[in-house]
Structures are given as structure tokens and as C-alpha cells.
Amino acid sequence: MVLFFSSFVLNSNSQTSKASLKFNSLNSVGLLNGESSSTFTMQTINGISFKKVFAGIGVAIDNYGYRTIPVFLDIRKTFGNRSIQPLLFADLGIGYHVKTEQLPEKWWNGMRDFTIKNSFCGEWGLGLEKKSGTSSFYVTASYSLKKYAFTQNDYWDIGPQGTTLNRFDYSYNRVVLRMGVRL
């Protein structure tokens, strides 16, 4: 996937024009640090930059708590004209759940067990970006919020048969450290 996007970046950068819009691909790895644990994350964001502002669509892997695949809008701005520039960014999107053994879809008897809701996710922070030719390297520190909800259907067949619905809502507040490249 990264090779596909990299080849697209190289082709789009080789077609120079007088327009100041430029395609960029941001690819990073990082660490999500929360109250209960720390976990690895990675993301790719593809979009357009105009002068010092970048806007793009991203996708990530978020294994903190329950596994989700966030799909989000990323907006960031760099400041200054030096080789190392400060940056600010914000991400807002939806985290799509991934089926795991922790949250099975069905009970042994075929009845539905968990009903999982896709959730809000957001991240905002600051960092530094070091330019090197047409690409750059960046490090960021940020605050991340991941909301997660599911309904558990408890089924029993001893005595009168029936089900009980239990709703669980989670808010994961995390500090995220990332490093990546902008191509």
C-alpha cells in the first residue's frame, strides 16, 4: 500500500506546474499512551498542501482498548520558513470496529452477542517538521480521544428463557507520540 502511494507521489511531483497545490502522503508510526496501557499505532494520510496548510484523508490502526480502524480528516499548518518548522494539527473522524475474540458476534447457540457501534475519534497536537528536499521528517505529540460503545445481549436458557441488554460506553483519553515522513 505504501509503495502504491509512494509511486503516486513520485508521479505527481514529477509533473510540475505553476499551481501551488501539491499532493502529499504522510506516513507515521507511534505510541498511544493511556491510563490502562500503551500500544503501537500507525497511520497514513493523503491529501493536498497549499503554501503552509495541508488537508487530507487518513486511515490508521488503533489497538488501544478495542481495536478500531479510524478514518479521519486531517488538517495541519506549519509555521516559518526555516528547515525545521513548528506545526499544529487536528484530526476528526470515525473509528470502525474490528471483530476480535474479545467481542464475539454470536453466542454458542447462534444468538447475537454484541452489537458494536462505530465511534467518534479525534486527535490534536503539535510537533516539528524538518524539511529535506521535496520530503520532510516530523515528530508530534498530541492528545487523542476515542469513544467506543457496544451493547451486550445476555442470553439464558435456564428457567424462563430471555435476554438482558447491557450498554457499555468508553472514552479513551490518550497521549500520542508519532514520527513520520511527508512525501
N, C-alpha and C positions, 0 to 999 in steps of 0.2 A: 504494500500500500504506500509506504514511504517512497519507494523507488518510483512508483507511478506519479505521485505528486511532485517529486524532485524533477522528473523529466518534463513535466508540465511547466514547472517554474523555469527550467533552463530554456525551454522553447519560448515561453512568453517573455523572458528577459532578453532573448536574442533579437526579438522583433522591436527595435527601438522606434519610438515615435516622439512627437513633440508634446504629447499629452503627459501630464504629471501623475496620472493614475498608474499604479503598479501592483501586479499580483504578488502576494507573499504567502509563504507557508511557514507557520510557526510550529515547531515540534519540541516537546519538552517531556522530561521525567521529573518526578518529585516525590515528596513525602507528606502525607496527610497526618497531622498530629492532633489527636483529640483527647477527651477525658479518659476514654477506656483503652485506647490503643493507638499505634502508629502503623500506617500501611503505605505501600508503594502505589503511585499513580502515574499515568502517562496520558498525554493529550496531543492532538493535532488540530490546528486552526488554520483555515484557508480563507483568504479574503483580499481586500483591496486597500492599499495605502494611498493617501493623498497628503503630500507635504509631511507633516508630523503626526497625522491621525491615521489609525488603522481600524477597520471594521471587518469582521469575518464571522464565519460559522465554524464551530468547533465540535469535536466529539472526544470523549475521554473514557477512561476506565476508573471507576471509583469503588474500591473494595472495602471501604470503611463501613462498619455496621453490616448492612445488607448490600450485596453487590448491585450496582446500577451502571448504566451507560448514559452519562449526561450528554445531551445535545443542546448547544447554547450559542448565544450571540456574544461575541467578544468585541469590546471597544477599548482601544488604548491610545495613549498620546505620549510621545517623547518630548523632552524639553531641551533646548540648547543646540549648539552646532559643533560641539566637541566630539572626539572619538568615543568618549564614554558619556552617555546621556541618562538622566533620570527618566523614569516612566511611571505612569499611572494607568490602571486598567480596571475594567468591570466586566463580569460575565453573568448573564442571566439565562436560565433555560429550564429544561425538563429532564429529570433523571428517569430513564426507562429501566424497570426492574429486570433482573436476570434470574431465571429459575435456578434454584440451588437445593441441596438436600436440607438446608435449614428451613426452607419454606416449601414443603411439597405441595403440589397442586391438588392431590386427591388422597383420601383415606384408603385403607386396605379394601373397603367394601365398594369403592368407586365413587363415593360422595365427595363433593368438592370440599377441600380442607381450608385453603387460604384464598382470599380474594385480595390481590395486591394492587395498589393504586400507583400510577406513575406520579412523580413528585417534583416539587419545586427545588431548584438548586441555584445557588448564586455564589460568586466569589469576587472580591475586590481587594486590590492591594497596590503595592509599589515595588519598584525594582531599578536595576541598572542595566543598560544595554551598551555593549561595546561593538562598534562598527568595524568591519574588516572587509574592504572592497564592496561587493554588492550584497554581502550577507552580514549577519551580526550574531553575537552570543549574548544571552541575557540571563539574569538571575532575578527572582522575585520572591517576596514574602507577602502573604495575603491572609485574609480571614475568609473562611468558606462556611456556608450554611447549606445543609442538605436536609430536606423534610422527607419523611417516609411514613406511609400509613398502610396498614393491611387489616383485614377482618378475618378472624379465625372462626370457622364453623366447627364447634364441638358436637360430635355425634355420639349418641349412646344407644345401645340396644339391650340394655339390662333394665327390666321393668318397663315402664311406658317409654316407647321409642320417641326420640325428639332430637332437636338441635338447640344449641345456645350460640348466639353470635357475640363475639368479643372483638372490639375495635382497639387497635394499638396505633398510637401516633408517636413518631420520633422526630426530634430536631437535633441534628448533629452539628455542633459548633466546633470548627477545627481551625488550626493554623497550618498553612501550606507553604512549603519551601520548594521552589522549582528552579530548574536550569534548563535552558534550551537554545535552539538556533532558529534564526529567521533567515529563510532563503528567499 
